Amino acid sequence: YAHLGATAHPLAAYEQDIVAGEEHLRPLTERRGSPLRYFRHPFLQTGPTAGYRDSLNAVIAKHGYTIAPVTFDNDEYVFAGCYAAALQARNDSATERLARQYLDHMVGSVRFHEGQTASYFGRAIPQILLLHANALNAAHADSLLSWFEHEGYTFITLEEALQIGRAHV
């Protein structure tokens, strides 16, 4: 709901935030005939200690969620904030420059994480891209996704990626 980080909030407050988010999200997903299924940790924070993480995982499971991991983290929200400000200022040259820089950044981020994956696993794995809902991604998703396709990526659901990942553990 409020996108609380797990490192700075007590577990009870974090759980209250999950419940508050459900109150807004559940009607939207139910209209589409889909339950709330996945939980992605805000800021990718799982907690300041292993004990907190384990307790948080229990809370998440109690609410019926599967944790959605992220393998392509990229901080694109930083570009999105600048892009939104440029849009509001009607600064077309800034929005165009930011869009180019964003796409270059995303390619660099993917390349970095591909290298980390190869180093850690010794093979390719299903990747899970983190993108936030914002004007920048809305305006340039086609370009970004086309780049992925050009690079030979195919798109699968989160559920499929998790299944493949479990099969290789």
N, C-alpha and C positions, 0 to 999 in steps of 0.2 A: 504493500500500500504506500508506505512512505519511503521505500527503498532503503531501509536501515542496514547499516553495516554490522556484521556479526562481531567485529572486534571491539566495538564501543557501546554495545547495548546488552543489558541483562537478558537472559534467555526468555523470561516471562514477557518482557516488552517486545522482543522479537516475535514470539508466538502471537501476541495480540496484533502485531502488524500483519502477520500472515492471515489471521482471521478477518481483519478489516479489509484486506485486499480481496479475499474470497467473496465478501459481500458485494463487491463491485463486479468482479469477474464472473462469478457463477451464473448470474442471469444472462450474460453475453454468451457464454459457452453453451448454456442449456438451450438457448434459442437456436443454436446450430446443431443441437443433438449431441454435443460432446461434453464429457466431464472435464473438470480440472484434473490434469494428469501429471504435469511436470512442474518442477520447482528449480529455478536457477538462482543461486545465491547472489544477492545484490553485491556488487563490487567483487564477486567471486570469493567473498570472505566466508570461511567455514567456522571461524571462531579463533579466539586467542590461544586456546589450549586444546589438547586432544580430548580432554573431558568435556569441554564445551561442545566441540565438534560432534562427539558421540551423542551427547544429549540433544543437540540440534537435529542430528540425523533421526533420532527417535521421534522428535516432534514432527518432523517432515513426514515420516512414515505414518505416524498417527493420523495425520490429515490426508493420507492416501496418495501422496505424491511420490513420483520417481524423480530423483535428482537428475537434472539435465547438465551434464558436464560441458565444458567449453574447451576446445583445443585450439581454435583460432581466435584468441583474444587480441584486440587491436586498438582500443581506446578511441574508436571513431567518434565517440560522443564529444570529444574535445573539438574536433572539426565541426561537428553539428552545431555546437553552441556559437561558434564564429560564423558559420553559414547562416544561422537564424538571425544573428545580428546584422549581417550584410543584407539579407533579404528585407529585414525591417527598415534598414536605411536606404533601400532601393539602390544598392551599390552593385550594379551588374558586373563590373569588372572584378570586384572582390569575390562575388559568388562564383564566377567562372574560374578564377584563380584557386579558390578554396576547393572547388570540385576537382580540379586537376591534381592538386596536392593531396586531397583525400584519396583519390584513386591510386596515385603513386604510393601513398602510405599503405594502403590496403595490400597492394601487390608486395611491398617490402615486408609487411607483417606476415603475409601468407608464406613467403619464401623463408623468413626466419623460423616460423613454426614448423614448416616442412623439414627444415634442417634439424630442428630439435627432435622431431619425431623420428627421423632416420637415425639420429645418434642414439636415442634412448631405446627404441624398439628394434632398430635394424631393418625396418620394413615400413611400408606405407600402412596407415590405419584409416578407418573412416574418420573424417574430420568434422567437427561441429563448430560452425561459424557463429560468433556472437555479433548480432546487429541490433541496434536499438531503433525503436519507432521514432523517426524524426524526419524533418523536411529534406535533409541532405540525402538520407538513404532512399526516401520516396522518389526523389528526383533523379537519382543516379543508380538505382538498383539494377536497371537494365544494363548499363555499361559494366558494372561490377560483375553481374552474373554472366554476361557475355564473355568477359575476360576468363572467368572460371571455365566456361565451356570450351573456349579456345585453347586453354591449357590442358584440356582432357578430363576435367572433372565432370562427374555426373552427380545428380542430386537425388538424394534419398531422404526418407523421413527420419526424424530423430529416433523413432522406435526402431527402424531398420538399422541405424548406426549403432544403437545400444545393443541390439541382438548380435550384430557382427562382432562388436567389441567383446561381449561376454563369451562368444565362441572361441576367441583367441586368448582368453586369460589363462 
